[in-house]
Amino acid sequence: MTLWHGRFEESMADSLWRLSESFSFDQALYRQDLTGSRAHVRGLVEAGLLTDVEAGEILSALDEVEAEFDQGVFARQATDEDIHMAIERRVTELAGSVGAKLHTGRSRNDQVATTVKLFVRDAAIDLADHVLSLAETLMEVGESDPTRYLPGYTHLQRAQPVLLAHHLAAHAWGLTRDVDRLLETRRRMNVSPLGAGALAGTSLPLDPGYTAQLLGFDRSFANSMDAVSDRDYVAELLFDVAMLGVHLSRMGEELVLWTSAEFGFATLGDDFTTGSSMLPQKKNSDVAELARGKAGRFIGNLTTMLVVLKGLPLAYNRDLQEDKEPLLDSVRNVRLVLDALAGAYRSLIFHQATAQAAAEDPYMAAIDLAERLVEEGRPFREAHEIVGRAVGESVRSGRSFRDVVAATPELAAHVAVFAPGATLRSRSSRGGAGPVAWPLQQETWRMVDEGLRARLEVARTGEDV
């Protein structure tokens, strides 16, 4: 018997039950559903619809249900279609007839919306914290020896030398944008839907603003139909995770390249690599490959959510049940990737000699030669052409680029650009990849990091720091 059986003469067909039930995955939301139910009970007391004694009995039952879930002993019954029905059924068993008052003035529509919002709000904070921790790890790894450098690439061709710290910081800066997006998603969605009912509110004297305050929302809904049908916040979080996943995938791709024998720039620790079931010599950077592979999953989950939403008439439709599996899947899996990548970077052994040798490729001094001519007063396009001819001559003749430059009248005075580390040191502009610019970037990073940590604390506690 379901909690809505009164209208029906026959029970639900098994095939529809199997299609309809969601307890198998939405039980992960039990804590948020209990939180929303406690606020609703207090709202019923405030409205004079429950006595303090009745509320105490229901709240005690809710606490007992939470303990059962925490201890893994909650027993699902055959009629528990979803987590919301399961909790209400168990509360009624524990509290007796007073438990049947729990759902007064509430629909599963506003109940589910409240539960999912609470989950998204928690997840946004948790993920932002882990993303920022990964960014901090990248900075720490780079700062552990700020003299290390390697080639920077465009089109996967050697372009200019860059500090390893600068390269890792580039990923860290991207992650700060992910943190900002997650915090902004949380801010936008922090509106309570509790009290919207099925779609049109209720005739009972409930105060949605009161329960919104209890739940830590910034405000209550303004339109009941929008409140129960809105899943923008789920789509936003899934976009945030998809974009984050793209960033993590790019990091994974680089680790795959760096740790290959062909690059040889780095090795991951044994605890963050795997072997081969057949080839004894293999040490595989699976952590990086999985980080890369998960991005497709996150993008797919976002696409699923957008397609679910795109054709729905107002207000609630059962299609919205399809919000939970993509949401839970993305949150769970991106957490796994974040934690594993942080450990992988901490285990990284950087092979400075190999990376530095690649970064001293003489052709990467070409732009320095052109800029020296610019300093002499030549137009950049003219300087670019002169240096380009010298590169072409070196490639065609097989002579070293340095020898060709030394024999070229316009360039011979600037052979010092080939000195070890000279091209790296010349990258001195603000935000540049060389050692002169690095301290200012470090200082800027620290300010941004501290600011994001402060915003996280405000979001977590709701109090100014």
Secondary structure as GFF3:
##gff-version 3
##sequence-region A 1 465
A	DSSP	three_ten_helix	5	7	.	.	.	ID=ss1
A	DSSP	alpha_helix	14	20	.	.	.	ID=ss2
A	DSSP	alpha_helix	23	26	.	.	.	ID=ss3
A	DSSP	three_ten_helix	27	29	.	.	.	ID=ss4
A	DSSP	alpha_helix	30	46	.	.	.	ID=ss5
A	DSSP	alpha_helix	52	70	.	.	.	ID=ss6
A	DSSP	alpha_helix	83	95	.	.	.	ID=ss7
A	DSSP	three_ten_helix	96	101	.	.	.	ID=ss8
A	DSSP	alpha_helix	108	143	.	.	.	ID=ss9
A	DSSP	beta_strand	149	154	.	.	.	ID=ss10
A	DSSP	beta_strand	157	163	.	.	.	ID=ss11
A	DSSP	alpha_helix	164	189	.	.	.	ID=ss12
A	DSSP	beta_strand	191	192	.	.	.	ID=ss13
A	DSSP	alpha_helix	208	214	.	.	.	ID=ss14
A	DSSP	beta_strand	219	220	.	.	.	ID=ss15
A	DSSP	alpha_helix	224	229	.	.	.	ID=ss16
A	DSSP	alpha_helix	232	258	.	.	.	ID=ss17
A	DSSP	beta_strand	266	267	.	.	.	ID=ss18
A	DSSP	three_ten_helix	270	272	.	.	.	ID=ss19
A	DSSP	alpha_helix	286	309	.	.	.	ID=ss20
A	DSSP	three_ten_helix	318	323	.	.	.	ID=ss21
A	DSSP	alpha_helix	324	347	.	.	.	ID=ss22
A	DSSP	beta_strand	349	350	.	.	.	ID=ss23
A	DSSP	alpha_helix	352	359	.	.	.	ID=ss24
A	DSSP	three_ten_helix	362	365	.	.	.	ID=ss25
A	DSSP	alpha_helix	366	375	.	.	.	ID=ss26
A	DSSP	alpha_helix	380	397	.	.	.	ID=ss27
A	DSSP	alpha_helix	401	406	.	.	.	ID=ss28
A	DSSP	three_ten_helix	412	418	.	.	.	ID=ss29
A	DSSP	alpha_helix	422	425	.	.	.	ID=ss30
A	DSSP	alpha_helix	438	461	.	.	.	ID=ss31
###
